[in-house]
């Protein structure tokens, strides 16, 4: 029988709002940890320090009592009731599109054939001819952009960098290297500086290491040496593995790492997702985890990506990928409640149309905007998310909603929820571009205390609704 591991046992202090308050008063924190927590409250920012108990390879996973039993019928029923993988709106063109590597191979074969028929071609002719191919009904470049994309909505048209900016980038890199060398001091006494530097954007050369420091993934890997390999050595649940294989080619198919089904991207992504289903067999695999894991695999080896994934699923977004998606539904109600303060007119527009927030925010939050924003904006959001927690996702969502419907003309063009959903599915670059999005996020008149207050209110309302005769 496959060895199962005990669930994570976190002590303190993590970034998502409200969870810090709950953890600090549950009796599990030490005196030093409570003192650190009080300091974090004084500066109104959540310190992002994660400490987990090491896993034991011989431990037995403690399943909830409702799932115990020889037949496992209830567990099977839960899996059968999981939402369809199509709920996140995968484009049919992407599902049916073959690997871009096939197009490149076909293009070069055609060039070789033309060369044999018409004489030799110089290198300039070859470069011009293979500069683009048709992929999934759109033009795709054979030369990736600086992020590794060949085309699609994530493709970035590279522009020349001002030489003066290069010197600024080098200074930022040195500042980050110095900060990482004395990480504990900065996170304990100079957290605001860490936060401000994350808001400016982490240098690309530092980003993988910085993310591991921010979320605690490096610490988890160090404390649990060999666990990742032990998990991969187990066969895993065929149900989860089959779902994972079906989704592999759907994750960023226009990216150089994931274009080939036998390439390193899809292979490493499978390893990360498989390991997590074995670590957490109750929740197993949910489609929203795949783009998150793929994002991590783009930046670091599989084992490092896995432990960062564990931190995201267990601490940053707890319950997001569990049965019922209750945590996502609660945060959807919180988002709409916060929208009333940020933009009353947009709030009235959406509530009048009875547009369920889950229809648009579930993909935003569960995929951490990897399938929503331009890639440069995605990276900036992730830099802040790892530092400040889930409140960053709310701020991004509020900016998108406010400025997508800010003009009265836009609202008039959206008389029903269907037109409104189309606006949110095809966001304008004037809303999503990083130099516009980030400043607007930071200027929102919403602080963490307001988010906590609204969150508590929403939870209380849902409890009352569930306990009322109508809710039973």
N, C-alpha and C positions, 0 to 999 in steps of 0.2 A: 504493500500500500504506500502511496506517495507520502513523503514526509511533509508535514505542514508546519508553518511557523506561527508563533504567537503574534497577535496584532500589535501594532506599534504602541509604545507606552511613552508619550511625550510628557515632560515635566513642566517646563515653561519655555520661553516666552516667544510668541509668534506674532506675525504681522497682522493677520485678519482682525478687524475690529470686533469687539465684544468678546471674542474667544479669550483674549488676555484677561479680561475681568473675571470670566468664569474660572479660568485656570488658577488665577492668583488666590482664589478663595476656596479651592477644593481640598486644601490640606496637603497637597502633594509637593508644594514648593518649599524649598529650604529658606532659612533666614536670609542668606545672601541673595537668593533669587527674588524673594519678596521685596528686598531693599532695591534691587535693580528694577523691579516692576514699578515701585513707587516713583523712582527717578524718571521712568519712561512716562508716567502719568503727568509728572510735573512739567515736562516739556511737550506734552500732548502728542507724542509720536511713539509708535510701537517699535521697540527694539526687536530685531529679527534674529534671535538666537534660538537654535533648536537643539535639543538634547534628547536622544532616544536611548532606551536600553538596548544593548546588543542582542541580536537574535540568537536563538539556540537552535542548532540543526536538529537536535533531538527532541525539541519541544513539539507539543501537539496543539494544533489550532483549536481554540475554544469557540465553537460555533454557538450562535444564539440558540436558546432552548427551543424556540419555535421551529428550528430546522433539524433538530435531532430526531433520530429514529431510523430504523433499518431500511425503510422503503425509500426515504428521501423524496416522497411525492410532493411535499410542500415546496421543497427547494426547486424541483423540476418545474412546478407550476409557476413559480416566480420567474424563472428564466423564460418560460414560454410567454409570459406577460410583459417582457421587456419591450420597450419601444422599438419600432423598426429602424434599421440603420439608415433608411431613407429619410428619417425625420429631420436630419440636418440639411436636406436639400442638395444632395450630390447631383451635379449636372450630368445628364445622360450622355452628353458628348464626351465627357471625361471618362465615364464608365466604359464606353465602347471604344475609346481611342486606344490604338496600339502604342507601344513604347516609342518615344521619340528617337531612340537609338536605331530603330528599324528605318525610320525616315532618313536619318543621316546615312545609313548603310546603302539604302536604295539610291540616294542622291549621288553618292560617290561612285556607285556602280554605273550609273548613267553617265557620269563624267568620264569614267574610264572607257566606256563604250564609244562616246563621242570622240575621245582622244584617239582611239584606234581607227576610227573612220575618217576623221578630218585632220589628222596630224596632231602634233604635240600642242599642248596648251601651256601658256606660261602661268606662273603662280598667281599673278594678279587676276587672271581670268577665273582660276579655280576659286579664289577667295570671294570674288564677286558672285559667282554662280551659287555657291553653297552658303551665302549669307542668310538665307531664309528658306523654310520649308512650310508646307501646309500641314497643320496638326490640329485635329479636332475641329476643323472648319475655320481655323484662324491661322494667321501668319506666325511662325515661330522662328527665331534666330537660331543659327547653328553655333553662334558664339555667345556664351552665357554672360549675363550682366555681372556686376561686382558681387552680387549675392548668390550667383549660381543658377539663375533662372534663364531659360531659353525663350520664354514668351509667356503669354497669358496675362491675367490681371495683375500678377505680382511682378512682372518684368519691369525693370527700371532702365530708363535711357540714361546712360552714364554721361556726365558732363565733366569738363575739365575742372580740376581743383585749383583754386587760387594758391600759389606758392606760399603766401603769407599764412594760409590756413594750415599748411603742413607743419609749420613751426608750432602752431597752437595745439595741433593733435599730438605732437611729440611731448609737449609740456604736460598735457592731460595724461598721457601714458605714464610719464614719470611720477606724477602725483598719485595715480592709481597704484603703481608698483610700490611706492613708499607706504601707501595706506594698507595694502594687502600684507606687507611685511610686519605691520603692527596692528593687525585687524582687531584684536580683542579690545585694545585701548580705544580705537576709533568707534567701535560699536557701543562701548560702554559710556564713554565720556564725550565723544564728538560725533554722535549719530547724525546731527543736523548737517554736518559737512558731508557725510556719506550720502544722505538723502539728496542734498543739493547737487552733488556730482552725478548721482544716478539720474536726476531730472535733466541734467545737461546732456546726458547720453554717455554710456560707457564706451571707451575706445574699442573698436572691433578686435584688436589684438589682445585685449584684456578681458573681453566679455565672457568667454567660457569659464575662466577661472573666477571672475567676479561673481557670476551667477551661482557657482558652487559655494562660494563663501557666504553670499547673501541668504541663500535658502538652507544652508547647512548640509547640502548634499555631500560635500567632501568629508565632513565629520562623520556622516552616516556610513560612508564607504569605509573609512578608516576603522570605525568601531565594529564593522560587520564584514571583516575580510573573509573572502571565500563564500559568502552567502549567495552572491549573484551566480557564481558557477554552480553551487549546489542546487539552486532553483532551476537553472537551465538543464541540469542533469536529469531532472524529473520529467516524466512524460507529459504531464499537464492534462487538462480536461479537453477532450476532442471537440466539444461544442465551442469553447472559447477559441481554440486554435483555428478552427474552421472559419469562424467569424473574422479573426485577425487576418487570415490569408486573403479573404475576399476583399478586405479593405486596404491592403498594402499598396496596390497600384493606384489607388484613389488619392493618396497623400502627395500633394505637390508633384504631379506627373511631369510638369515642365521644368523641374529642378534637376540639375546634373546628377545629384546623388540618387534620385529616385526615378529617373527616366527608364532605367533598365531593371527588369524584374529580377535579374541575377546580380545586380549591382550592390555595392556596399550599403547604400541607404536602406533599401527594402530588407536586406538581410539583417542589418543591425536593428532596424525598427521592429522586426518580428521578435528578435531576442528580448528586447526591452519589454514589449507588451506581453509576451509569453511569461516572462519572469514575474511580472506584476500579477497576472491571473493566478499564479501558483502561490505567491505571497498573500494575496487576498482572494481566495477562491469563492467567497460569498458574493462579492460584487463582480468579480471576474473582469470582463472586458466590456467597455461601452465605446461606441464609435467616436464620441467626442474626445476620447483619450488619444486617439491615433495622431491627429495633427499636433497635439501638444508634445507627444513623444517624438514625432518627426522633427519638430522644431529643435528639440534638445539634441537629437542625433546629428543634426546639421552642424552643431557647434562643439560636440565632445564625443569621446568614445562611448560605447554602449553601456559599460558599467557605470560610468559617471552620469550618463543620461538617465539611467534607471533610478539612481538614488535621488536625483533631482526630481524625477517623476514621482517618487514616493513622497517627497516633501510636499509637492504640489497637491497630490490627491488626498493626503492625510491631514495636512495642516493648513495650506492656503485655501483649498476648496473642499473641505470635508463634506461628504454627503452629496457632492455634485454628480458623482458617477455611480450612486447607489440606486437600489430599487425604488421606484416611485418618484424620484427626482424632486422630493419635497424641498430640499435646500435651494434648488434652482427656482422653484415656484415662489418661495418666500422672498428670495432676492429680486425676483421679477416684480413682486408687489412693492418692495422697498424702492426699487428704481422708479416706479410710477409715482409713488408718494413723494419722493425727492424732486421729481419733475414738476410737481405742483408749485414748489418754491422757486425752482430755477426758471421755469417758463410756464406760467399759468395758461397762456393761450394754447400752447402745444398740448398741455395736459388736458384741457377741455376738448380739444380736437380729437385726441386719441380715445378718451373715455366716452365721448359721445358716440364714437363708432364701435365701442365695446371691443376694441382691439386687445386681445389677450397678450400681455407682455412676453409670455413664454414663446409666442410665435416668432418674435424677432430677437429677444435677448438671450435665448438659450444657446444659440450658436455663438453669439458674441462672447458670453461668459465661459461656457464649457470649453471652447476652443481658444480662449484668451485672444480673440480677435485675429488669429492667424489666417482665417478665411474671410476676413472682412476688410482689413485696411491694407494700404500699400506697404511693401515690406519695410521700408525705412521707418514708417510709423509703427509697425508691429514691433520692431526692435526697441524703439523708444518706450513703448508701452511695457514691454517685458522688463526692461531695465528698472522702471519704476515699480512694476508689480512685485518683483523679487524683493525690493527694498521696503515698500510700504504696504503691500498686501492687497486684499480684494477691493479696498476702497478705490484703487486706481481703475478697476473695471467699471465701477459705478460712474466715476468721473468721465471716462471715455464715452460710456453710453449716454450720459446726460448731454454731453457736447453734441453727439451725433443727432439725438432727438431734437434738441433745441434748434440747431442751425440747419437741419434738413427741412424743417417746417417753419422756419423763422419768417419767411416772406408770406404775406397774406395770399399772394397769387398762388403759391404752392398749395396752401390749404384749399383754395377754391378748386384747384385741379384734382383734388383728392376727396371727392364727395363721399366715398365709401372706404371701408377698410382695405379693399383690394388695391385701390390706387395708392393708399398709404403704404401698404406692404411693398409695392413696387418701388416706391421711393427709397425705402429702407434696404431693399435688396440691391439697388444700384446707386450707391452713395456717390455724391459728387466729390471731385477732388478738392474743391474749395472747402470741404468739410473735413476730409481725411488726411490731407497733406500734413506732414509732421510739423513744419514750421507754423502751421495754423492750429493744428489740433492740440499740441502740448501747451502753448500759452493759454489757450481757452480753458483747458483742463485746470490749470493752476489758478485761474482767475474766478472759478466758480464760487459762488457764495455759500458753499457747503463745507462744513468741517466734520471731523471724525465724530465729535460728540453728537452732532445732528444725525449722522448716520446711525449711531448706536440707539438714539432715542426712537427714530423711525423704525429700526429693526425690532426693538422690543415691542413697540406698539403693534406692528404687523403680526408678530408671533402671538401676542395676546389675543388679537382679533381672530386669528385662525383657530386658537384653542377654544375660544368661546363658540365659534361657528361649529366646531367639531363636537362640542359637548351639548349643543342645543338639540332639541327634538328633530328639527329639520335636517341637522347635519348627520344624524344617526341613520 
